[in-house]
Amino acid sequence: MENKEIELFVPGRLCIMGEHSDWAGRYRDVNNKIEKGYAIVTGIEEGIFATAKISDKLIVKNTISKKTFSCEMDYQELKKIAESGSYWSYVAGVAACIKEQYNIGGIEIKINKVTIPEKKGLSSSAAICVLVTRAFNQLYNLHLNTMGEMNLAYLGEITTPSRCGKLDQACAFGKKPILMEFDGDRITVKDIKVKNDLHFVFADLMSKKNTIKILGDLNKAFPFADNEVETNVQKGLGEINKKLISESIECIEKGDNEGLGKIMIKFQENFDKYVAPACPEELTSPKLHEVLNDKNIKELSFGAKGVGSQGDGTVQVLAKDEKTQNKIKKYFEKELKMDAFNLTIEHTKPVKKAIIPVAGNGTRMYPITKSIKKAFLPIIDEDGIIKPVILCLLEEVINAGIEEVCLVIDEADQPEYDNLFNKPLSADVTSKLSEDMLKYESKILSIGKKITYVYQKEKLGLGHAVSLCKNFANNDPVLLVLGDQLYKTKNSKNCTEQIIDSFEKSGMLTVSVTEVDKKDVSKYGILCGNIQDKDNYFFVDKMVEKPEESVAEEKYYTSYYNQKKYYAVFGEYILTDEVFKKLDEHIKNNVKERGEFQLTSALDEVREVHGMVAYIPDGEMLDVGNVKAYKRTFEKKSND
Ligand code: UTP
């Protein structure tokens, strides 16, 4: 049997705000007057690193502690271990749930590194549950999405004596902040867009807290409150929590970090007033309040609050910036003698999706395109590896931070893409590959996981190919990269990263351009405007397809001081939602030019209403769409 090894990383998770509302919201199943639970949760940098492969048993090797666990994939046996609450109960609990639902074999997991501190409210147990679920999911192609992984990991964890809330498995979503909504048994997850980097510091208060007592006492207020204290707990974890969470999200999305800090302070005040009286022994938390009132911490931060089940466990501080973040961490460690770590939540990247259309016929490359698609032509890349064009392109966009790619292909080509991106190599081949090439092979397979495919049945032009990705774009700005052009940067950021950075500043439809000789203008789409000073962009006034040289000299140039310059499309675009609307309109009304739906005309119409930026990257475009250009690209890529 083919036995590939996969690499896994699952981070710990942190509840930034809204703790306890997850389990409180679950009581809506019994009492629908209870408010839904809302929490802002994020994955952190620290986590569990492992490798996994298929095996007939469940084997978990911890290479750090040198402990090994081995068990037959037997439901009863696994359940018994899970219920025992022993060290391996979490992995056994997940495997038991998997075995209960799927008729599959075992896996061998090797835990190579754990950077997440245990028992610090960072859900190391949930991370291991998600990791085991993910290993089964990927090795046996169970087709679980992140939500599915999260739910299965939860079932695994509650098979053990641990009574985690449903919030813990949010680590499945990785290192990004999300809003979780808890309505009875239903959980909804929404991404939160972060406008400005958030610099948090977390510190272990080096005291004691009893989470079981806190949970026990607070749960007494549910599902029906019997007295004022209990009514207040429901209010604190319900309507007040809802209001503060919604205000916090507004601040995060607007980039008002100072406002967020103020809400954190308010959150703690409300928790102390409405929730703490239900468990004063644990929630009066003198140590926490000492830190919250510390003059130094107050001065360096926008706000602070308790974390997790609250009590004297961990404190969370929102620093004013990166510098004060480090000062606070040092202050905790040196002066207060508390373990502390930083968590920076970076601002949300403006463009996370890319479209690469590769369904064209490639007639200019006949007859090679009769037997091989343009996207699969070989290139010796700058790293010396010989790879198909499409792989060079995918690496370029993924290195620029793109997380999902939609390839527009001819359906008949699907097996070729599957072969490259999804099918593991046979043992015969892997046994002969070098260590480096084996690593590259797993990189290819992980790139494959980021790709979705859309089929273009009729070759109706680039505009048509792009329009097929409307659902994929789903109103978000997307990067469009032509499938037959490669890029070579001249600075530390690749060309794709450069155009994304430019878009982040303007938020406007953006097309990358490159300067061409006047004598060549008739080969390209030309964009014109005015370049101010040393800017590397201009606002586009006019766009024209392949103008005659003399006409271009008269009308289609870009002014730069007193010079006339000519800028041609470079092959990368950041498309806004308006472009998809315009393309749809063209298709509905059968607006074609030269027999095809043209992207350029749709872009020009959007430009007229909403404006367009032409961005000049510091790099070179290398074409592979015609024989002469392909020869040049091949030599340029490999020779440098
Ligand atoms: P080209 O204009 O280079 O077309 O498309 P082509 O068909 O690939 O090549 P020739 O002109 O016949 O030699 C630019 C990009 O858009 C894709 C192509 O695959 C290429 O990556 N494309 C073009 C589509 O996906 N569908 C289309 O209908 C047209």
Residues whose N, C-alpha, C, O or C-beta is under 5 A from the ligand:
A	BS01	UTP	P357 V358 A359 G360 N361 G362 T363 R364 M365 V408 E458 K459 L460 G461 L462 A465 L482 G483 D484 G625
